[in-house]
Amino acid sequence: MKSRSLFLTRWIQDIKYQLSVYRLVIDWTVIIYATIPALAIFIYAYHSWWLEIPNWVQDVPMSGVFLLLFLFLWYGAFRTYVREADLVFLLRKPRLLLHLKRFGLGYSIVKQIVPASILALVLAPFWFKHFQWGFSQLISFVLLWTALRCFVLGVKGQLQQEKRFWKNRIYWLGLILATALLWVISYYCIFYGGFLLSIGLFIIFIAIAFYVIRKRFLTLHTLEQDLLIENHQRNKIVNTIFNLSFELEGMPKRTSSRKTPLLFRKSQRIFSNRTAEKGFHELFMKASLRERTYLYKYLQIIGWTNAAVILFPKWWIKILILVIGLFVLNVWLKEVWDKVIGSHPYTKKYNEEAAYRKARGQMIAVCYIPYVFFLLFGILFSLIF
């Protein structure tokens, strides 16, 4: 079998697998009845944008749009379409396996043009009619966004093999800061630097991206990294479904070699004055803060709501987003409490006790405080800038 045929076979199999996952979650009838009206509404709205710019766009700055586009840089990965069985059956044919990886990586790079083109198409009426920018700036945006996305995905693939927690987090922080700096440079280059300067910056970003992933293109020594990335991307939708459902246990996770937890490692008492309510508080705090998944989701709810409040200029939209975010946070906190405390064999027998219900309400109210604080900070930030 040729490497091209093998790649096409794996690509078709992956599409069928992802479609089968969608079919398990959403019925095709629901998809059709939801997609067709949504598509018709979008086409009508998009046509109206070319005729007349909506009023809600008048107060949206281009810097805010670029901040939102920065968030779309982080989705996806460079795929190679390798499988675990390739380590046994295809390792004896290194040329075939290497060409399979190259086809997968090449396809992943070319595929990055698609989301950039879709974003450019959606932004086009606002770009030309509201912000009064030209076609060359739009082409520069597509090129630089695609190149910077290739850079981000290449570095992300390298960071996925770093197993040490704090070192991994430091690298991620460095990547976020470096990408933010490069995106700011791209912003000024697109609107104030000229088309030729944008082309030069595009070549630099692409060269850096190829340098980062060169080993995956040229050797078979990165098969472990390729398998890790491939399994994560292949099962991404399944993991999302598990994470959104508290009734299902998630996929097996890679556990740290740390013998003691990062927080409350000695498991000492938090409250000196012991009551039934404080006992439930302590159990919830230790159980939830030791599980990084809960903490990350909590920060994501706050972060996405805060970003939406900053980006949307109208006050009624800000208030609506704040209320919706508060409702989502309330539902999520109740689900976490019921999973951590309410369903545990040692504590579920107290579900009907008054102290249990009181502690549940108090803990959820305490978790509102950071949400309100950061939302007020976001509103203040939007008023100043």
Sequence and secondary structure as in RCSB ss.txt:
>XXXX:A:sequence
MKSRSLFLTRWIQDIKYQLSVYRLVIDWTVIIYATIPALAIFIYAYHSWWLEIPNWVQDVPMSGVFLLLFLFLWY
GAFRTYVREADLVFLLRKPRLLLHLKRFGLGYSIVKQIVPASILALVLAPFWFKHFQWGFSQLISFVLLWTALRC
FVLGVKGQLQQEKRFWKNRIYWLGLILATALLWVISYYCIFYGGFLLSIGLFIIFIAIAFYVIRKRFLTLHTLEQ
DLLIENHQRNKIVNTIFNLSFELEGMPKRTSSRKTPLLFRKSQRIFSNRTAEKGFHELFMKASLRERTYLYKYLQ
IIGWTNAAVILFPKWWIKILILVIGLFVLNVWLKEVWDKVIGSHPYTKKYNEEAAYRKARGQMIAVCYIPYVFFL
LFGILFSLIF
>XXXX:A:secstr
  HHHHHHHHHHHHHHHHHHHHHHHS HHHHHHHHHHHHHHHHHHHHHHHHS  GGGTT  HHHHHHHHHHGGGS
        TTHHHHTTT HHHHHHHHHHHHHHHHHHTHHHHHHHHHHHHHIIIIIS   HHHHHHHHHHHHHHHH
HHHHHHHHHTT   HHHHHHHHHHHHHHHHHHHHHHHHIIIII HHHHHHHHHHHHHHHHHHTHHHHH STTHHH
HHHHHHHHHTHHHHHHHHH SSS          SS SSSTT   S SS  HHHHHHHHHHHHHHHSHHHHHHHHH
HHHHHHHHHHH   HHHHHHHHHHHHHHHHHHHHHHHIIIIITSTTTGGGTTSHHHHHHHHHHHHHHHHHHHHHH
HHHHHHHHH 
